[in-house]
Amino acid sequence: MRPLGQIRQIGPIRRIRRIAAALGAALLALAGCERGEKLPVVTTKSGAEMVLIPGGWFEMGSAGGRAEEAPVHKVWVDSFLMDRYEVTQEQYDKVIVGNPSHFRGAKRPVEQIAWDKAVAYCNARSRAEGLTPCYDVESVECNFAANGYRLPTEAEWEYACRAGSTTEYSFGSAGASPSRASGAAGLKDSAWFAENSGKETHPVGLKKPNRWGLYDLYGNVAEWCNDRYGASFYKTSPDRNPRGPARGPNRVLRGGAWDSAPEACRSAARVAERPGLQDACFARNAIGFRCVRNASRTDATDEKRSK
């Protein structure tokens, strides 16, 4: 029989070892992140692939873009998991009855999605995997402490999109200011946009991923963020895990779409959109989303990963 002192120490020792293992995994991911390597991919219970993104600082916004993209400001985001691909019609149909998309195809991104429909999918996917839904059904306010799925914050989206870059696009840019000429060449390898889409969406994952292994962040469909839109929010934004203004009629769209010009697909480009798609500045069949959820020790150490 162990002495009483040893018995009391077993619990804390195990916890310390688990925390150390998780920290080690996170540091390894961060080292790869700084070298520009692809990050670990976690396969969820429902079969979706998500990239494990370590927390970090980055420069958010653009000094040479539109007024609402300024000022450039330093932001920290905590570690999180992000869908490797935009939510497809096949994935959507698993948890929500009825496919609203105009351009049909199992592997194409689901589109014609209002913000509240994207939120409903996040909650349904959470329940399907035994996780706690993030969104209150009536207020649609997000509980960021819950372990279920949600839409990315605007800061999380740009951090993931940039993948350590500071240029207009994650693959670089030819000029200091946004222009059609500077982005079109490299964008053709990374995105479906107005110049190469054929006026329709395409199956996810056909273009080159960014350095962190995320696909279609530029083009294909514009992606909903959780944040309400504020044209001057960057002037007062907190520097850690910003979540947008507390009030406002519009939500944020990011990434551009199949019908977008190159400058609308830049990492810093942001658009205000009515959640219900009224008077949409994007075509309704150009709006979709991807999910994120908080990272955990389990994600860092125990989940099955794929290449």
Buried (B, 14 or more C-beta within 10 A) or exposed (E): EEEEEEEEEEEEEEEEEBEEBBEEBBEEBBEBBEEEEBBBBBBBEEEBBBBBBBBBEBBBBBEBBBEBBBEBBEBBBBBBBBBBBBBBBEBBBBBBEEBBBEBEBEBBBBBBBBBBBBBBBBBBBBBBBEBEBBBEEEEBEBEEEBBBBBBBBBBBBBBBBBBBBEBBBBBEBEEEEBBEEBBBEBBBEBBBBBBBBEEBBBBBBEBBBBBBBBBBBBBBBBBBBBBBBBBEBBEEBEEEBBBBBEEBEBBBBBBBBBBBBBBBBBBBBBBBBBBEBEEBEBBEBBBBBBBBBBBBBEBBBBBEEEE
